[in-house]
Amino acid sequence: GADTINTVKFNPVEADVLVSSANDRNVVLYDVRSRSPLRKMVLHMATNAIAWNPMEAFNFTTANEDSNCYTFDMRKLDRALNIHKDHVKAVMSLDYAPTGKEFVTGSYDKTIRIFPRSTGHSREVYHTKRMQRIFSVKFSADNKYVISGSDDTNIRLWKARASEQLGILLPQERQRLDYLNSLKQRYKHQPEIRRIQRHRHVPKQILKARQLRHTIQKSRKRKEENRIKHSKPGSIKVKAARDAKVITKGHSRTN
């Protein structure tokens, strides 16, 4: 890289491999046994934080200035495995759960979100009236809590599952919870159940920003469709969203 380094993370499984990000939008993979970088890619916007998946040694996720998170396979950096959307401002921090099945993010939009690693939208969002911009988030080692540090000088502790009951459960209570969870799983594809599971209250400014972004995206899509419709067939190549986020990639060399 040729600019300020934002973050450096060692792979928790492959102990000799590390990844770094810089203000020049570069994400670079290194092996400490080699004198030159392994791979390098340039994204559309800068990366603020990176986290390796502790259960999938080849995969890592980046937190970007464009309000999205991107999951990559270090062996194939020309395409994102997944794009995680929902934040409306820059994502400043992220951390994987010990299980590797989900990760938590903190954003400049004053919200904390928990994303399943394989889906594009968050399953949970946390916010308060007094909490300001979030610069650090961490999962606890037992996978039950999330810790956040924000611009209002406070550290907050959150449950990783907001509806989960803490403390010792009686056998009857555990049986009841298991039964309710099995019902949710059985009927999760029903439209009404899916709507209830996905619905979350968010601050008004975030709701307005999300609606504005949706309008802009629809306008861009309509413009692209019109360009293709009124151009020579095959003259305009359409890139998938996961491919379009990577500008260049390759094997980087040092002098």
Backbone hydrogen bonds in HBPLUS format (Angstrom, degrees):
<---DONOR---> <-ACCEPTOR-->    atom                        ^
c    i                          cat <-CA-CA->   ^        H-A-AA   ^      H-
h    n   atom  resd res      DA  || num        DHA   H-A  angle D-A-AA Bond
n    s   type  num  typ     dist DA aas  dist angle  dist       angle   num
A0023-ASN N   A0004-THR O   2.86 MM  19  5.50 147.9  1.97 151.3 161.9     1
A0006-ASN N   A0021-SER O   2.77 MM  15  5.62 150.8  1.85 135.3 145.2     2
A0021-SER N   A0007-THR O   3.09 MM  14  5.58 146.8  2.20 151.6 156.0     3
A0009-LYS N   A0019-VAL O   2.92 MM  10  5.44 161.5  1.95 157.7 163.9     4
A0019-VAL N   A0009-LYS O   2.90 MM  10  5.44 154.9  1.96 147.8 154.5     5
A0011-ASN N   A0017-VAL O   2.81 MM   6  5.57 168.4  1.82 161.3 158.2     6
A0017-VAL N   A0014-GLU O   3.07 MM   3  5.72 169.2  2.08 125.6 129.1     7
A0032-VAL N   A0016-ASP O   2.95 MM  16  5.49 162.0  1.99 155.7 158.7     8
A0018-LEU N   A0030-TYR O   3.01 MM  12  5.32 160.9  2.05 142.2 146.8     9
A0030-TYR N   A0018-LEU O   2.83 MM  12  5.32 169.3  1.84 160.3 161.6    10
A0020-SER N   A0028-VAL O   2.92 MM   8  5.37 154.6  1.98 149.8 158.3    11
A0028-VAL N   A0020-SER O   2.94 MM   8  5.37 154.3  2.01 145.8 154.0    12
A0022-ALA N   A0026-ASN O   3.21 MM   4  5.66 143.9  2.35 154.6 159.7    13
A0025-ARG N   A0022-ALA O   3.16 MM   3  5.74 145.8  2.28 120.2 121.5    14
A0043-LEU N   A0025-ARG O   3.15 MM  18  5.55 166.0  2.17 149.4 148.7    15
A0027-VAL N   A0041-MET O   2.89 MM  14  5.42 155.2  1.95 159.3 163.8    16
A0041-MET N   A0027-VAL O   2.99 MM  14  5.42 151.2  2.07 146.9 156.1    17
A0029-LEU N   A0039-ARG O   2.84 MM  10  5.16 170.9  1.85 149.4 152.3    18
A0038-LEU N   A0029-LEU O   2.76 MM   9  5.39 145.6  1.88 138.5 148.2    19
A0034-SER N   A0031-ASP O   2.84 MM   3  5.42 164.7  1.86 122.0 127.3    20
A0040-LYS N   A0250-GLY O   2.77 MM 210  5.49 145.2  1.89 165.8 173.6    21
A0250-GLY N   A0040-LYS O   2.85 MM 210  5.49 140.1  2.01 158.5 166.4    22
A0042-VAL N   A0248-THR O   2.82 MM 206  5.28 154.5  1.89 150.9 152.9    23
A0247-ILE N   A0042-VAL O   2.77 MM 205  5.48 151.8  1.85 162.1 171.3    24
A0065-GLU N   A0046-ALA O   3.00 MM  19  5.67 152.6  2.08 167.6 169.4    25
A0048-ASN N   A0063-ALA O   2.72 MM  15  5.58 154.3  1.78 163.0 172.1    26
A0063-ALA N   A0049-ALA O   2.83 MM  14  5.09 161.3  1.86 151.3 151.0    27
A0051-ALA N   A0061-THR O   2.99 MM  10  5.44 153.1  2.06 152.5 160.7    28
A0061-THR N   A0051-ALA O   2.85 MM  10  5.44 163.4  1.88 155.5 159.5    29
A0053-ASN N   A0059-ASN O   3.04 MM   6  5.78 175.4  2.05 149.5 148.1    30
A0056-GLU N   A0053-ASN O   3.38 MM   3  5.35 146.9  2.49 100.1 108.9    31
A0059-ASN N   A0056-GLU O   3.08 MM   3  5.74 159.5  2.12 124.3 130.0    32
A0074-MET N   A0058-PHE O   2.82 MM  16  5.44 175.3  1.83 158.1 159.0    33
A0060-PHE N   A0072-PHE O   3.07 MM  12  5.60 154.5  2.14 149.6 157.5    34
A0072-PHE N   A0060-PHE O   2.83 MM  12  5.60 166.2  1.85 171.4 174.5    35
A0062-THR N   A0070-TYR O   2.81 MM   8  5.27 157.1  1.86 145.8 151.9    36
A0070-TYR N   A0062-THR O   3.07 MM   8  5.27 148.0  2.17 136.6 146.4    37
A0064-ASN N   A0068-ASN O   3.10 MM   4  5.72 161.3  2.14 164.0 169.7    38
A0067-SER N   A0064-ASN O   3.37 MM   3  5.87 148.4  2.48 116.2 116.6    39
A0091-VAL N   A0064-ASN O   3.09 MM  27  5.55 170.1  2.10 152.2 149.3    40
A0069-CYS N   A0084-HIS O   3.07 MM  15  4.97 156.9  2.12 137.8 144.9    41
A0084-HIS N   A0069-CYS O   2.79 MM  15  4.97 176.0  1.79 154.6 156.1    42
A0071-THR N   A0082-ASN O   3.04 MM  11  5.25 166.7  2.06 149.1 153.0    43
A0081-LEU N   A0071-THR O   2.64 MM  10  5.38 144.8  1.76 153.4 163.2    44
A0076-LYS N   A0073-ASP O   2.88 MM   3  5.47 157.6  1.93 120.5 127.5    45
A0080-ALA N   A0242-ARG O   3.18 MM 162  5.00 174.6  2.19 128.1 128.7    46
A0085-LYS N   A0120-GLY O   2.69 MM  35  5.75 150.4  1.77 157.2 157.9    47
A0108-TYR N   A0090-ALA O   2.84 MM  18  5.45 163.9  1.87 167.5 172.9    48
A0092-MET N   A0106-GLY O   2.86 MM  14  5.83 143.8  1.99 145.0 156.9    49
A0093-SER N   A0106-GLY O   3.29 MM  13  5.19 153.4  2.37 144.7 143.3    50
A0106-GLY N   A0093-SER O   2.94 MM  13  5.19 156.9  2.00 140.5 142.1    51
A0095-ASP N   A0104-VAL O   2.97 MM   9  5.46 145.1  2.09 148.1 156.9    52
A0104-VAL N   A0095-ASP O   2.86 MM   9  5.46 160.6  1.90 158.0 158.3    53
A0097-ALA N   A0102-GLU O   2.93 MM   5  5.78 169.6  1.94 159.1 155.6    54
A0100-GLY N   A0097-ALA O   2.95 MM   3  5.36 151.3  2.04 113.8 122.4    55
A0117-ARG N   A0101-LYS O   2.91 MM  16  5.61 173.7  1.92 135.8 136.0    56
A0103-PHE N   A0115-PHE O   2.91 MM  12  5.47 153.5  1.98 152.4 160.6    57
A0115-PHE N   A0103-PHE O   2.84 MM  12  5.47 161.5  1.88 169.1 169.9    58
A0105-THR N   A0113-ARG O   2.82 MM   8  5.34 155.1  1.88 157.0 164.2    59
A0113-ARG N   A0105-THR O   3.07 MM   8  5.34 156.5  2.13 140.8 148.2    60
A0107-SER N   A0111-THR O   3.28 MM   4  5.88 150.6  2.37 161.5 169.9    61
A0110-LYS N   A0107-SER O   3.31 MM   3  5.80 151.2  2.40 113.0 114.2    62
A0134-ILE N   A0107-SER O   3.17 MM  27  5.38 169.8  2.18 141.4 139.0    63
A0112-ILE N   A0126-TYR O   2.98 MM  14  5.04 159.3  2.03 145.0 150.7    64
A0126-TYR N   A0112-ILE O   2.78 MM  14  5.04 156.3  1.83 147.4 154.2    65
A0114-ILE N   A0124-GLU O   3.04 MM  10  5.27 154.8  2.10 140.1 143.8    66
A0123-ARG N   A0114-ILE O   2.84 MM   9  5.93 155.9  1.90 167.2 171.3    67
A0119-THR N   A0116-PRO O   3.31 MM   3  5.64 171.7  2.32 114.3 116.8    68
A0151-ASP N   A0133-ARG O   2.73 MM  18  5.24 144.3  1.85 150.2 162.6    69
A0135-PHE N   A0149-GLY O   3.06 MM  14  6.09 151.8  2.14 153.7 161.9    70
A0136-SER N   A0149-GLY O   3.32 MM  13  5.02 141.1  2.48 148.9 145.4    71
A0149-GLY N   A0136-SER O   2.82 MM  13  5.02 155.9  1.88 148.1 148.8    72
A0138-LYS N   A0147-ILE O   2.85 MM   9  5.18 144.7  1.98 149.1 156.7    73
A0147-ILE N   A0138-LYS O   2.80 MM   9  5.18 165.7  1.82 155.8 160.8    74
A0140-SER N   A0145-TYR O   2.97 MM   5  5.32 159.5  2.01 147.9 144.7    75
A0143-ASN N   A0140-SER O   3.10 MM   3  5.37 163.9  2.12 112.3 116.5    76
A0160-ALA N   A0144-LYS O   2.84 MM  16  5.21 170.0  1.85 132.9 130.3    77
A0146-VAL N   A0158-TRP O   2.81 MM  12  5.03 154.3  1.87 140.5 146.1    78
A0158-TRP N   A0146-VAL O   2.78 MM  12  5.03 163.7  1.80 157.0 161.7    79
A0148-SER N   A0156-ARG O   2.94 MM   8  5.27 157.9  1.99 148.2 154.8    80
A0156-ARG N   A0148-SER O   2.91 MM   8  5.27 155.5  1.97 146.1 154.0    81
A0150-SER N   A0154-ASN O   3.28 MM   4  5.99 164.3  2.30 165.0 169.4    82
A0164-GLU N   A0161-ARG O   2.99 MM   3  5.42 159.1  2.04 116.7 123.5    83
A0173-GLU N   A0170-LEU O   2.97 MM   3  5.17 117.4  2.37 103.6 119.3    84
A0174-ARG N   A0170-LEU O   2.94 MM   4  6.25 162.1  1.97 162.9 168.5    85
A0175-GLN N   A0171-PRO O   2.92 MM   4  6.09 156.6  1.98 145.3 151.8    86
A0176-ARG N   A0172-GLN O   2.99 MM   4  6.16 154.6  2.06 142.7 149.5    87
A0177-LEU N   A0173-GLU O   2.98 MM   4  6.23 162.8  2.01 151.9 155.7    88
A0178-ASP N   A0174-ARG O   2.97 MM   4  6.15 159.7  2.01 149.3 154.8    89
A0179-TYR N   A0175-GLN O   3.00 MM   4  6.18 151.8  2.08 143.6 151.2    90
A0180-LEU N   A0176-ARG O   2.97 MM   4  6.27 158.6  2.01 151.4 156.8    91
A0181-ASN N   A0177-LEU O   2.92 MM   4  6.12 159.4  1.96 149.9 155.6    92
A0182-SER N   A0178-ASP O   2.96 MM   4  6.13 149.9  2.05 141.9 150.1    93
A0183-LEU N   A0179-TYR O   3.05 MM   4  6.34 147.4  2.16 143.9 152.5    94
A0184-LYS N   A0180-LEU O   3.04 MM   4  6.37 155.3  2.10 147.2 153.6    95
A0185-GLN N   A0181-ASN O   2.99 MM   4  6.27 158.5  2.04 148.1 153.5    96
A0186-ARG N   A0182-SER O   2.94 MM   4  6.09 151.4  2.03 141.5 149.6    97
A0187-TYR N   A0183-LEU O   3.04 MM   4  6.22 156.6  2.10 152.2 156.6    98
A0190-GLN N   A0187-TYR O   3.11 MM   3  5.60 163.9  2.14 115.6 120.7    99
A0194-ARG N   A0190-GLN O   2.88 MM   4  6.03 164.7  1.90 164.7 169.9   100
A0195-ARG N   A0191-PRO O   2.92 MM   4  6.09 150.4  2.01 143.2 151.2   101
A0196-ILE N   A0192-GLU O   3.06 MM   4  6.31 158.0  2.11 146.1 151.2   102
A0197-GLN N   A0193-ILE O   2.99 MM   4  6.21 160.2  2.03 150.8 156.2   103
A0198-ARG N   A0194-ARG O   3.05 MM   4  6.17 149.5  2.15 144.0 151.5   104
A0199-HIS N   A0195-ARG O   3.00 MM   4  5.97 136.3  2.20 143.6 154.0   105
A0206-ILE N   A0203-PRO O   3.09 MM   3  5.46 127.4  2.38 106.2 119.3   106
A0207-LEU N   A0203-PRO O   3.08 MM   4  6.42 158.7  2.13 154.5 161.0   107
A0208-LYS N   A0204-LYS O   2.94 MM   4  6.20 160.8  1.97 154.0 158.6   108
A0209-ALA N   A0205-GLN O   3.02 MM   4  6.12 155.8  2.08 137.0 143.9   109
A0210-ARG N   A0206-ILE O   2.90 MM   4  6.06 154.0  1.97 147.7 154.6   110
A0211-GLN N   A0207-LEU O   3.00 MM   4  6.23 155.6  2.06 146.0 152.6   111
A0212-LEU N   A0208-LYS O   2.91 MM   4  6.15 156.5  1.97 148.9 155.4   112
A0213-ARG N   A0209-ALA O   2.95 MM   4  6.15 157.5  2.00 144.2 150.4   113
A0214-HIS N   A0210-ARG O   2.96 MM   4  6.17 155.4  2.02 145.7 152.5   114
A0215-THR N   A0211-GLN O   3.03 MM   4  6.28 153.3  2.10 144.8 151.5   115
A0216-ILE N   A0212-LEU O   2.99 MM   4  6.29 158.6  2.03 150.9 156.5   116
A0217-GLN N   A0213-ARG O   2.90 MM   4  6.13 162.1  1.93 153.8 158.4   117
A0218-LYS N   A0214-HIS O   3.00 MM   4  6.20 155.4  2.06 145.5 151.9   118
A0219-SER N   A0215-THR O   3.01 MM   4  6.23 153.6  2.08 145.7 153.0   119
A0220-ARG N   A0216-ILE O   2.93 MM   4  6.22 157.8  1.97 151.8 157.5   120
A0221-LYS N   A0217-GLN O   2.95 MM   4  6.12 159.5  1.99 147.0 152.8   121
A0222-ARG N   A0218-LYS O   2.96 MM   4  6.13 159.0  2.00 146.5 152.1   122
A0223-LYS N   A0219-SER O   2.95 MM   4  6.15 154.4  2.02 145.8 152.9   123
A0224-GLU N   A0220-ARG O   2.90 MM   4  6.14 157.6  1.95 149.5 155.4   124
A0225-GLU N   A0221-LYS O   2.94 MM   4  6.19 156.3  2.00 148.0 154.5   125
A0226-ASN N   A0222-ARG O   3.01 MM   4  6.23 151.7  2.09 144.3 151.7   126
A0227-ARG N   A0223-LYS O   2.97 MM   4  6.24 152.2  2.05 146.5 154.1   127
A0228-ILE N   A0224-GLU O   3.05 MM   4  6.29 160.4  2.09 149.8 154.2   128
A0229-LYS N   A0225-GLU O   2.95 MM   4  6.08 155.3  2.01 143.0 150.4   129
A0230-HIS N   A0226-ASN O   3.06 MM   4  6.17 150.0  2.15 145.8 151.8   130
A0231-SER N   A0228-ILE O   3.41 MM   3  5.26 168.9  2.43 104.4 105.1   131
A0235-SER N   A0232-LYS O   2.97 MM   3  5.48 164.1  2.00 141.8 142.6   132
A0243-ASP N   A0240-ALA O   2.97 MM   3  5.28 133.1  2.20 106.0 119.1   133
A0244-ALA N   A0240-ALA O   2.90 MM   4  6.09 153.0  1.98 157.2 166.1   134
A0246-VAL N   A0243-ASP O   3.42 MM   3  6.08 159.6  2.47 115.9 120.4   135
